[in-house]
């Protein structure tokens, strides 16, 4: 899967470079896609659902990695689970 992702990125960079002279490009990883998905989903689903989508065992992990939910919500979840 990583090899396919690398090939897709190389093709996209080549196509973009054909249209523009100076194209800054940072090679991404599959994990970057996971982080992007988690960040985008954090804006739309409750944290307890995001925890399941991301496969985290603890909601604290989700709150730490995806603050897009809002820090006030993350703090309330941490307080609730530590009580």
Secondary structure, DSSP 8 states (H G I E B T S, - for coil): -HHHHHHHHHHHHHHHHHH-S--------HHHHHHHHHHHHHTTS-HHHHHHHHT-SSHHHHHHH-GGG-HHHHHHHHHHHH-
